[in-house]
Amino acid sequence: MSTRGRLIIKVDGLTRWIETDTQKVRNSFDDIGESIKEEGIKIMREEVPHGTTSRLEDSVKGEVTTRKNGGTIKITATAPYAEILDGDGRTESHDIYPRRKALRFVTSGENVEYKFAKHVRHPGSKQTPFTRRTIERLREVASEKVKEALRSV
């Protein structure tokens, strides 16, 4: 007699309930969880706004946790301004002043040069819902990977 249970696969807002043999699915979840996590990181890094520093893109991290009756895949961007861009995202134009003596910027080109300023005028930003776009793209990938794993159970 097999033990029946539920496994929750949650990908940053995407939830699927799957009823099957809990132990077999839990073993499969470790493999597909890592695979979905890696694909999710790749997708979110493609979806985040790309600036000159890649700080937001580099801040995308993933984590897989498993529990007795389920598991979670969490993919997040941890840069301090990620929530602003992903959330309501709009900022008005504003002045930026240095914390110390001056702001420093790296110029693009063959030779790395620095420019300094006492303050700059930020033009503002618009909303960039990269988490929603990641979920939309990852939904298909996760669904296929789960189906493949269940076929092999």
Secondary structure, 3 states (H helix, E strand, C coil): CCCEEEEEEEECCEEEEEEEEHHHHHHHHHHHHHHHHHHHHHHHHHHCCCCCCCHHHHCEEEEEEEECCEEEEEEEECCCCHHHHHCCCCECCEEECCCCCCEEEEECCCCCEEEEECCEEECCECCCCHHHHHHHHHHHHHHHHHHHHHHHC
